[in-house]
């Protein structure tokens, strides 16, 4: 056993070093993947929100017979008549039902 003492210690140190390296690589790659996924989903959510906003603006513009840009600028919130517009909207909705 005395002849293989150096070889056994080399194998033990090599195994420990490889295990430590594997753990470090796993931790670093996992945190990097989490950051990539978070940034990717944030970008996708922002794009989805933009598409929804454009769809809503287009729908409102078609309902008001205005251009999409005008609907964004001249909507009820921009004119300050929000309460009156809401009353009118609700009364129109209840009259259909």
N, C-alpha and C positions, 0 to 999 in steps of 0.2 A: 504494500500500500504506500510505502514511502516513495516509490518511484513515480507514482501517479498523483502525488500531493499537489504539485504545481499545475498539472493538467486539470485536476478536479477544481482547484481554486479558479483557474482561467475560465472553465465552463460555468461555474457559479457566478462569477463576476459578469461574464458575457450575458448570461440569462437575465440577471438583475438589470443590466444596462438596457437590454432589448425590451424588457417589460416596462421600464421607466420611459423609454423613448416612445413606445406604443401608447402609453397612457397620455403623455404630453401631446402627441400628434392627434389623438382622439379628442382631447379637450379643446385644442386649438381649432381643429376642423369643425367641431360641433358648434362652437361659438361663432365661427365665421359663417357657417351655413345658416345659423339662426339670424344673423344680421342680414345676410342676403335675402332670406325669405321675408323678413320684416320689411326691408326696403322695396322688394318686389311687390308685396301685397299692398303697401302704401301707395306705390305708383299706380297699381291697378285700381285701387279704390278711388284715387283722384280722377283717373280717366272715366270710371263708371259714373262718378258724381257729375263730371262735365257733360257726359252724354245725357244723363237724366235732366240736368238743368237746361240743356239745349232743347230737349224734347218738351219739357214743360213750357219753356218760353215760346216754342213754335206752336204748341197747342193753345196757349193763351192768346197768341197773336192771331191764330186762325179764328178763335172765338170772338175776338174783338175787331176783326177785319183790319188789323194793323200789320205793319212789318214787324219782324222779330225784334229788331233793335228798338223800335218805338214802344213795343209792349214792355220791354225791360225798363225803359225810361219813364213811360207815362202810365204805368200800372197804378192801382189804387194806393199803394204805399207811397209812391212818389208824389201823388197829388194831395195827400193828407186826408182823403175822404174814405179812409178804410172802414170806419164804422158804418157809414152810409152805404158803401158798396157791399159790405157784409149783410146788412139788412135787406138790401135789394136782392142779393144772391139767394139768401135764405127764403125770402118770400117767393121768388121764382121757383125754387126747388119744392116748396110745399104746395104750390099751386099745381104742379105737374102730378103729384102723388095722390 
